[in-house]
Amino acid sequence: MKRPAVLGIGNEYRGDDAAGLLVVRALRAAGAVQGWDLLELSGEGAGLIDAWEDRPCVVLVDAVALAGLPAGTVLRYDDPASLPPDTELRCSSHAFGVGAALALAEVLGRLPPVLVLYGINGQAFAQGATMTPAVDDAAARVAADIAQAIREKEWNAHA
């Protein structure tokens, strides 16, 4: 079995879409997470399923675009089934992205035993956009939250 992992999803050339990448980079720079893989991924669905396969625990961080919530709002779901059905994970340029990967993996029985999802609400997703300061701040908060959860062994029974 592979080690548990934090998967940061995003595209660094599309503004707020890089939020998941920033979280993984912050965790890596701080050296705060031992025994976990820290992966940066584009969010392409088949690659996600491969990345989380055979892992006891996966923490996935991605940008979301939810109308009515301010940029930088952080959402956490400890069970993919608890996602509201209209939640759009990431402003993806892929036809088969995070949401589709979750649905397909569930049908195929390929979800990890523990999958925690963090969504950071963004507003600037255009090619070449700069990151919204509130999203940058939220990425730092999420990295700290994940590091603390791992230190406190919140997911230890599965890691």
N, C-alpha and C positions, 0 to 999 in steps of 0.2 A: 504494500500500500504506500502511496506517495505521502509526503508531508502535507499538513494543512497549508492553506494559501490565502493570501490577500490578493485579489485580482482588481487592478485599477484599469478601468475601461475609458477610452477616450481618443481624441485626436488633438494633438497640441497645436494644430494650425486652425482650429475652429473655436477660439475663445473659451467660453465656459465649458465646452465639451471636454476640455483637458482636466477637469476636476478630479476624476478617478486616478489619472496619471500622477497628479500632484500629491495625492494622498500616499500612494506607494513610494514616490520619491522622498517624501518627508519621513516616512517610516524607515526607509533604507538609510537616509542621511543621519538619522538619530541613532541608528543601530539598536532600536528599541525592541525589535522583534526577533527573538532567537528561536530556531527550530521551525520557522514558517518560511515558505517560499513567497517572495514578493514579485508579482508578475504584472507587466504592463501589456495590455492587449487592446486591439482596435475595436473589439465588440462584435466581430463577425461571429455569427451563431455557431457554426460547426467548430470553430477554433475554441470557443468558450466551453462547449461540451467536452472537448478533448482536454482542455486545461483543468477542468474540475473533476474529471473521471478518476476514480480510485483514490480520492482524497477524503479524509474523514470529516473535514470541516473547510468551508470556503466562505470568505467574506468578500463580497463583490461590491465595488464602489463605482458608481456611474453618475453622470449628469442626467437630470430629468428636466422636462419642460411641462410644468403644471400651471395652467392659467389660474390666476387668483392668488397665487403664493408669491411672496417677494423673492428675488434672487438671494441665494444663500440659505434658504430654508433647507434644513436637513430632515430627511425622512429615514426611518429605520424600520425594516421589516425582518422579523426573526423567522418568518415562514413565508416562502414564496406564494403560498395559497392565500395569504392575507393581503396580497396586493389588490387594491381596487381594480376592477376589470378594465377601467379606462386609463390606467396609469401607463403613460408612454415613457419607457425607459430609454433615454437618450434620443437626441435628434439624429438618428442614424442615416448615413448615406448607403447603408447596406439593406438589401431587401430582407435579409435574414439576420436580425439583430438579437439583442439581449432578451426581449420579451418572447420572441419566437423560440429562442434557444431554451428558455425556461419551460415553455409549454411542451416542446418536443421532448426534452429530457425527462419531463414528468411522465409523459406517455410511454417512453421507452424504458422507464425505470433507471435512468442514468443521472438523477440528481444526487449530490452528495448527501450523506446523512444529516449534516447540519449546513444550511446555507443561509447566511445573513446578508441582507441587501441594504446598502446605504444609497440613497438618492440625494443628490445635491441639486436643488432647483437653480437653473440658470436662465439667462435671458439673451445672451449674445452668442449665437452659434454659427454665424456666417463665416465663410472662408476668410481668413486673415483678421478676424475680429480679435480684440484684446479681451482678456479675462475681466469680468466684473469684479471689483474689489470685494464685494460681499461673498462672492463664490470662492475667491482666493482665501478669505478668512475662514469660510466654512470648511474648506479642504483641510486647513490646519487643525480645526476643531475635530473633524472626523478622524484624522490621523492620531490625534491625542486620545480620542475615545477608544479607537481600536487598540492602540498600544496599552492603554489601561486595562481593557477587557482581557487582553492576552496575559498581561502581568498578573491580573487577579484570577487567571485561569477560568474565566467565564465559560469558555468553550472547551475546557481541558478534558472533560469526559469523552470528547470526540476527537481530540487532537493527538 
